[in-house]
Amino acid sequence: MKATTTMKLFATSLALAALTGLIAGCVSKGYDKGAATSTALQSSANKVTDVSQRVTDTLGALNGLTFNPQGDLRDQYGKFTAAVKNLQSASADLDVQVADVQAKAQVYSINWSNQLATIQSPDIRSRSAARKDEVTAKLQNLNGSYQGVKDSLKSFLSDVTDIKTYLDTDLTAAGLDKIKDVVARTKVDAVPVRDSIKRLQADFSDASAALSPVLPARN
């Protein structure tokens, strides 16, 4: 009997907790959704910074192994393979973060559309709709910049992975000598990767500032 009563109380507590959460969700402000999107955008900018650093690490390790080999090549090869793995991981983390941004942006957009429908003044409603279109365009541009990074990173990762596979079999002085020209081309091909990363990082930071309810500190 006591156990039954306890279970009923527990179930009642869960129901009250769910109801409280529902009420809290209903009264949450639209700008909170904008702030959440802004925070996710800034987190994405940070992830892009991490990807940029991993590209630099990979190129540095590959350059050292190929053009300044020393001692036991397995040590430098190990640093190179670790750098490639870290770059792959950073790229995957960016994918997850961007998906979070897209989800939060969708919630924000839906809420904005719902709020638009409640505005009585045609003038104010028109101004809000125009602003919504402006924000939507900014977020859509982000998707284009992100795809540019994904495409360039895919090509770069394919190149360094092929080099890693090649050296896994022929990690010798002669093997390194044979692939120097390929490594040199890879370094050149990394330029558009760096450029696209810089653009995306700037776009994320710009969009984050545009949606944030917190103004930047004055100098």
N, C-alpha and C positions, 0 to 999 in steps of 0.2 A: 504493500500500500504506500509506504513511504517512498519507495523507488518510483512508483507511478506518479506520485505528487511532484517529486523532483524533476522527472522528465517533462511534466506539464509546465512547470515553472521555467525550465530550460527552453522549451519550445516557445513559450510566451515571450521570453527575453529575446530570442532570435527574431521573432516577429516584430517586436518593438524596435529592435536595432535596424531591421530592414526598412521599417516605416520611417524611422529617423533619417536614414540615409537617403530615402526617396524624397523626403521633405527638403533635406539639405540640398539635394540635386536640383529640385524645382526652384529654389530661391537663389541659386548661384547666379552671379552676374555674368552678362555676356563678356564683359571685359576680362573676367577671370579665364574664360576660354581663350581669349586673345592672348592673355599673359602666358597661359600654358603653351600655346603655339609658339610664342616668342621664345620661351625658355627652351623648347624642343629645337627651334631653329638655331639658337646659340650653341646648344649641345652638338648639333650637326656641324656647325662651323668648327668646333673643337675637334670633332672626329676627322674632319677634313685636314686639319692641322696635323693630326697624328698620321694620317695617310701620307701627307707630304714628307714628314720626317722619315717614315719607313721607306719611301722611294729613295730619299737621300742616303739612308743607311745601306740599302741594297746596292745602289750604284757605287758607293764608297767601298763596300766589301768586294764587289766584283772587280772594280778597278784595281784594288790592292792585290787581289789574287792574280789577276791577269798581267798587269804591268809592273808590279813590284813583288813578285813571289819570293818567299823567304822560308828557309828551313823545311820543315815537314809541311807539305802542301795541304795535308788533311786539316791542319789547324785553321788556315785561312778559308778553306772550303767549308769547314763547319760554320764559320762566321757568316759566310755568304748564304748557306742554306738556311741558317737561323733567320737571317734578314729577310729572305724570301718568304719564309713561313710567317714572320711577323707582319709583313706587308699583306699577305693573304688574309690574315686575321683582322687587320685594321680595315681592309676593304669590306669584309663581311660585317664588321661592327658598324661601318658607315651605312650599309644597306639596311640594317635593323633600325638605326637611328632615323634614317630618312622615312622608313615605313611608319615610324611613330609620328613624325612630323605630318605626314600625309593624313594619318588618322585624326590627329588633333585639328588639323586645318579643315578637314571635312566636317567635324563637329561644330567648329567655329562658324563655318560658312552656313550650315543648316540653321544654327541658332540666329545668325544675322538675318537670313531670309525670313525666318519666323517673326523676328522683331519688326522687320520692315512692314509686314502685313498689318501690324497693330498701330502704325503711325498714321494719325489722321490728317495731318497737314501735307498736302501734295508737294509743297516746296521742300519741306524737311525730308519727306520720303524720297524725293528725287535726289537730294544731296546725299543721303545715306546710300542709295542704290549706286550712285556714281562712285562713291568712296569704296563700296564693296567691289565694284568692277575693277577699280584700281588695285585693290589688295589681291583680288583673284588673279589678275594679270601678272602681278609680281610673283605670286606663288607658282603660277604656270611657267614663268620664265625660269624659275628655280629647277623645275623638272627637266627643262632643256639643258641647263648647265650641268645638272647631275648626270644626265645621260651622256653628255660629252666626256665627263670624267670616267664614267663606267666603260665607255668604248675605248678610250685611250689607255686606261688601266688594264683592260682585258688584253690588249695587244702587247703592252709592256710585260705583263705577267707571263704571257705566252712565251715571249722571247727569253726572259730570264729563266723560266722553267725549263725550256729546251736546252739552254746553256748548262743549267744544273744537271740535267739528265746526261748530257754529253760528257761533262767532266766526271760524273759519277763512274763512268767506265774508263775514261782516259785522263786521270788526274796525274799528269806528268808534265815535264817541261815542254816536251814536244807537243803534247796535247794542247797546252796553253798557247803555244806559239801558233798553232793552226787556227785557233779561234779568235785571235786578237782583233782581226778586222770585223768580225761579227760583234764583238763586245764594243768596239768603237762605234759601230752603227747603232747599237742599242743605246749608247749614251746620247747620240744625236736624236734618236727617236723619243727619248725621255723628255725632250724640250716641250713638245705639245702636252705631255702629261702634266708637267709642272705648270704650264700656262693655264690649262683647264682647271687645275686644282686651285690656283690663285683666284680665278674668276668665281668658282663655286664658293670658296671661302668668303669672298667679299659679298657675294649675293646672299648667302645665309646670314651674315652679320647685318647687312642692310635691311633684309626682311625682318629680322628679329627686332631691330631698333624701331622699325615702322609699326610693329604690333605691340610693342611694350608700353605698359602704362607708367613705367618708370623713366623719367627723363634723364638724359646723360648729365653727369656732373659738369658744372660750369668751371671754366678755368679761372 
